[in-house]
Every structure is written in C-alpha cells, then in structure tokens.
Amino acid sequence: MIELKVMYYPNGERHRAKEIGYLQISNISDLEDVSDYEYTLHSATSPMTWRGPETHHGIWRGHNRKHESIWSLVRKILEQNKDWL
C-alpha cells in the first residue's frame, strides 16, 4: 500500500502539526505490469470552509507500472475525483 498524507503546520510550527487529508492506494492485481488500484481519498473537517470530513473510495484501472510513475497514478486519481476536490 502507498499512503500520502497532507499535513498542516500552523505558522510553520511542526509541534502543532495536524493531518488534514490522505490518499491510500492499494494494488489489487498482484503487481502486474499493467495494474488496477483501489484507493481511499480522505479530507478532514476544514474550519476555513466549514466542510465536514469526507471520504471517497474508488478504483483506477490500467496503470502501466513499468512506464508510468507513482505521480502519474496520483494525478489520475485526483483527476477522477475533481468534482469532489
């Protein structure tokens, strides 16, 4: 599994760090060259936008692990969820 976390550091103060989102990605096709991935995209409550915590689940199919980077997969997942973002 791959996990990306979004951290907020008020005024750059690490001791006040707060996780405000994450993306978890799991390969569901036995690490084939062209793989499918299940993902969870989560956003914490935002005091600035008054949006509550939200979680979205999905599947991305057909990522070419041999020729595309992890950042390409992250971009595709985010684009697939652009209406929520």
C-alpha positions in Angstrom: 0.0 0.0 0.0 1.0 3.6 -0.7 -0.1 6.3 1.6 0.3 10.1 1.0 -0.6 12.4 3.9 -1.4 16.1 3.8 -0.1 17.9 6.9 -0.9 21.4 8.1 1.7 23.2 10.2 0.2 26.4 11.7 2.8 29.2 11.3 5.3 26.5 10.2 5.3 25.0 13.8 5.9 21.3 13.4 4.8 20.6 17.0 1.3 21.8 16.1 1.1 19.5 13.1 -2.3 18.3 12.1 -3.2 15.7 9.4 -5.8 17.3 7.1 -6.0 14.6 4.4 -4.6 11.4 3.0 -4.7 9.2 -0.1 -4.2 5.4 0.3 -3.6 3.4 -2.8 -3.5 -0.5 -2.9 -2.6 -2.7 -5.9 -5.4 -5.2 -6.5 -3.9 -7.1 -9.4 -0.9 -8.9 -8.0 1.6 -6.3 -9.2 1.1 -7.0 -12.9 2.9 -4.7 -15.3 -0.5 -3.0 -16.0 -2.3 -2.9 -12.7 -5.5 -1.9 -11.1 -5.6 0.0 -7.9 -8.2 0.6 -5.1 -8.0 3.9 -3.3 -9.3 5.9 -0.4 -9.2 9.7 -0.5 -10.0 11.4 2.8 -10.3 15.1 3.8 -10.6 16.1 7.4 -13.0 18.8 8.7 -11.9 22.2 7.5 -12.6 25.2 9.8 -12.0 27.5 6.9 -14.6 26.1 4.5 -16.9 24.5 7.1 -16.9 21.3 5.1 -17.1 18.2 7.2 -14.8 15.1 6.9 -15.3 13.4 3.6 -14.1 10.0 2.3 -14.2 8.7 -1.2 -13.4 5.2 -2.4 -12.7 4.2 -6.0 -10.8 2.0 -8.4 -8.3 3.1 -11.1 -7.8 0.5 -13.8 -4.9 0.1 -16.2 -2.0 1.9 -14.7 1.2 0.8 -16.5 3.7 0.4 -13.6 6.6 -0.1 -16.0 6.2 3.1 -17.9 4.3 5.5 -15.6 5.4 6.9 -12.3 3.5 6.9 -9.0 2.9 10.6 -9.5 1.1 9.8 -12.7 -1.2 7.4 -10.8 -1.8 10.0 -8.1 -2.7 12.6 -10.8 -5.1 10.2 -12.5 -6.9 9.5 -9.2 -7.1 13.2 -8.3 -8.5 14.0 -11.8 -11.0 11.2 -11.4 -12.2 13.0 -8.3 -12.0 16.6 -9.5 -15.7 17.3 -8.9 -15.2 16.5 -5.2 -11.9 18.3 -4.8 
